[in-house]
Amino acid sequence: MAISVNTRKYEDSHGRKPRQPREYRTSPWAFQIDRNPEPVFITANYQDALKHAKKLAQYEVTVLP
């Protein structure tokens, strides 16, 4: 089963899709996993952070602003 990725909250806040800033190799990212109210913080480049968040999820990952 595929994990859905919701970027709406991030896009509403930043006006663009999430991406790794060019000037940084890693950044702190916040995710909501399966609608759990406690955010999960991962410091990595965006692609690696999203992969890790997906491993923690069963259904959905939301990228938080």
C-alpha positions in Angstrom: 0.0 0.0 0.0 1.3 3.4 -0.9 1.8 6.1 1.6 0.1 9.4 0.6 2.1 12.6 1.0 0.1 15.8 1.8 2.0 19.1 1.3 -0.9 21.5 1.4 -0.1 23.0 4.8 3.5 23.6 3.8 2.4 25.1 0.4 -0.2 27.4 2.0 2.5 28.7 4.4 5.5 29.0 2.0 3.7 29.5 -1.3 5.6 26.6 -3.0 6.1 22.9 -2.8 8.7 21.7 -0.2 12.3 21.4 -1.4 15.7 21.4 0.0 17.2 25.0 0.1 20.3 25.1 -2.2 22.5 26.7 0.4 22.0 23.9 3.0 22.9 20.2 2.8 20.4 19.4 5.6 17.5 21.2 7.2 15.1 20.4 10.0 11.7 19.1 8.6 8.5 18.5 10.5 6.0 15.8 9.6 2.7 14.7 10.9 2.5 10.9 10.7 -1.0 9.3 10.2 -2.7 12.3 11.7 -0.9 11.9 15.1 -1.1 15.3 16.8 2.6 15.1 17.8 4.9 16.2 15.0 8.0 14.2 14.1 11.1 16.3 13.4 13.8 15.0 11.1 17.0 16.8 10.2 18.2 15.7 6.8 17.8 16.8 3.2 14.2 16.8 2.2 14.2 13.6 0.1 15.9 11.6 2.9 13.6 13.1 5.6 10.5 12.2 3.6 11.7 8.7 3.0 12.3 8.3 6.7 8.9 9.7 7.5 7.2 7.3 5.1 8.9 4.4 6.8 7.3 5.5 10.1 3.8 5.9 8.5 1.1 3.4 7.7 -1.2 5.7 5.7 -0.3 9.4 5.4 2.6 11.8 5.8 1.8 15.6 6.1 4.7 18.0 5.6 4.3 20.8 8.2 5.4 24.4 7.7 
